[in-house]
């Protein structure tokens, strides 16, 4: 007998011991979290909105600018 509920983290089977089911993350959720935490990822993901006709080219210059700006805000120095 197996039963799974939407809010349950365990699956009840015929045995008396419940087994743990890891939560599933969708790719969209993972990408959104990466963009929230890292400015460079946000820029890479949002580029098509700002410049639809121009492809985003990943490069050290863009990454360096994003790291610098993020360091300013993370350290509370703000501009």
C-alpha positions as CSV (number, residue, x, y, z in Angstrom):
1,X,0.0,0.0,0.0
2,X,1.5,3.3,-1.1
3,X,0.2,6.7,-0.3
4,X,1.6,10.1,-1.3
5,X,0.1,13.4,-0.3
6,X,1.0,16.8,-1.8
7,X,2.3,18.2,1.4
8,X,4.0,15.1,2.6
9,X,7.8,14.6,2.7
10,X,7.5,10.9,3.3
11,X,6.0,8.0,1.4
12,X,4.2,5.4,3.4
13,X,4.7,1.9,2.0
14,X,3.8,-1.5,3.2
15,X,6.7,-1.5,5.6
16,X,6.5,0.3,8.9
17,X,9.5,2.5,8.1
18,X,8.7,5.7,6.1
19,X,11.2,6.6,3.4
20,X,12.3,10.2,2.8
21,X,11.6,11.8,-0.5
22,X,13.9,14.8,-1.4
23,X,12.2,17.9,-2.6
24,X,12.2,18.5,-6.3
25,X,13.4,21.9,-7.7
26,X,12.5,23.0,-11.1
27,X,15.2,24.5,-13.4
28,X,13.3,27.8,-13.4
29,X,13.4,28.0,-9.6
30,X,17.2,27.3,-9.6
31,X,17.9,29.8,-12.3
32,X,15.8,32.5,-10.4
33,X,17.7,31.8,-7.2
34,X,21.0,32.1,-8.9
35,X,20.0,35.4,-10.5
36,X,18.8,36.7,-7.1
37,X,22.1,35.9,-5.5
38,X,24.6,36.9,-8.3
39,X,24.4,40.0,-10.3
40,X,26.3,38.4,-13.2
41,X,23.7,35.6,-13.5
42,X,20.9,38.2,-13.4
43,X,22.6,40.2,-16.2
44,X,23.1,37.1,-18.3
45,X,19.5,35.9,-17.8
46,X,17.9,39.4,-18.4
47,X,20.1,40.5,-21.3
48,X,17.5,39.4,-23.9
49,X,15.0,41.8,-22.4
50,X,17.3,44.8,-22.6
51,X,18.9,44.0,-26.0
52,X,16.7,41.5,-27.9
53,X,18.6,41.9,-31.1
54,X,22.1,41.5,-29.5
55,X,23.2,38.1,-28.1
56,X,24.8,38.2,-24.7
57,X,28.5,37.5,-24.8
58,X,29.9,36.1,-21.6
59,X,33.2,37.7,-20.8
60,X,35.6,38.7,-18.1
61,X,34.9,42.4,-18.4
62,X,31.2,41.9,-17.7
63,X,31.9,39.5,-14.9
64,X,34.4,41.9,-13.3
65,X,32.0,44.9,-13.4
66,X,29.2,42.7,-11.9
67,X,31.5,41.4,-9.2
68,X,32.6,45.0,-8.3
69,X,29.0,46.3,-8.2
70,X,27.9,43.4,-6.1
71,X,30.8,43.8,-3.7
72,X,29.8,47.4,-3.2
73,X,26.2,46.5,-2.2
74,X,27.1,43.3,-0.3
75,X,29.5,45.2,1.9
76,X,27.0,47.9,2.6
77,X,29.1,50.6,1.0
78,X,26.4,51.5,-1.7
79,X,26.9,54.2,-4.2
